[in-house]
Amino acid sequence: MVERNVGVDNYKVDLAVKDTKSNNYILAIEVDSSAYSNSKNTRDRDIHRHKYLIARGFKTYRVFTKNWLNNKELEIERIISLIKNTKN
């Protein structure tokens, strides 16, 4: 199951994959946007968010718009592979 805008305060992720058997989130998928590239503190925010998510059991994956537009199928394959590897 995939949920949008999961988290609290400044630690929300765009998409979160939830294992329906355990009811736990297993993958956080972040998508870049104009806000991503325009933020003055993007690097610091990403480091803190990544640490926060890892501490709560998430694996993370970032989808860059350029990669999505150039090869959406490859991005989907990568996400599916991450989900499968996380569940095993």
C-alpha positions in Angstrom: 0.0 0.0 0.0 1.3 3.5 -0.8 0.4 6.6 1.2 1.1 10.2 0.4 2.6 12.9 2.7 3.4 10.6 5.6 5.1 12.0 8.7 4.9 14.9 11.1 6.1 18.5 11.0 9.0 19.0 8.6 9.7 15.3 8.3 7.0 14.3 5.8 7.9 12.1 2.8 6.1 12.3 -0.5 5.2 8.6 -0.7 5.5 5.9 1.9 5.2 2.2 1.1 3.5 0.2 3.8 3.7 -3.6 4.2 0.2 -4.8 4.4 1.1 -7.9 6.5 3.1 -6.1 9.2 1.4 -2.7 8.8 4.8 -1.1 9.0 6.2 1.5 6.6 9.1 -0.1 4.7 10.2 2.5 2.1 10.1 6.3 1.9 10.1 7.7 -1.6 11.0 11.3 -1.9 10.4 13.3 -5.1 12.4 16.4 -6.0 10.4 19.5 -7.0 10.9 23.2 -7.5 10.9 23.5 -3.7 13.7 21.0 -3.5 16.0 22.9 -5.8 15.1 26.3 -4.5 15.7 25.6 -0.8 18.7 27.3 0.7 19.1 24.5 3.2 18.3 21.5 1.0 21.4 19.5 1.9 21.0 20.0 5.7 17.3 19.2 5.5 18.0 16.1 3.6 20.6 14.8 6.0 18.4 15.3 9.0 15.3 13.9 7.3 17.3 10.8 6.2 18.6 10.2 9.7 15.1 10.6 11.1 13.6 8.1 8.7 16.4 5.6 9.1 15.9 5.8 12.9 12.3 4.9 12.4 13.0 1.8 10.2 12.5 3.4 6.8 14.7 2.7 3.8 14.7 5.8 1.5 14.8 6.4 -2.2 14.8 9.7 -4.0 13.2 10.0 -7.5 14.7 12.9 -9.5 12.4 14.5 -12.0 15.1 14.3 -14.7 15.5 10.5 -14.2 11.7 10.0 -14.2 11.2 11.9 -17.4 14.2 10.1 -19.1 13.3 6.6 -18.0 10.2 6.2 -15.9 10.3 2.4 -16.3 13.8 2.1 -14.8 12.7 4.2 -11.8 9.7 2.0 -11.3 11.9 -1.1 -11.6 14.3 0.3 -8.9 11.4 1.0 -6.6 9.9 -2.4 -7.0 13.3 -4.0 -6.4 13.8 -2.0 -3.2 10.3 -3.0 -1.9 11.0 -6.7 -2.7 14.5 -6.6 -1.0 13.1 -4.8 2.0 10.3 -7.4 2.5 12.8 -10.3 2.4 
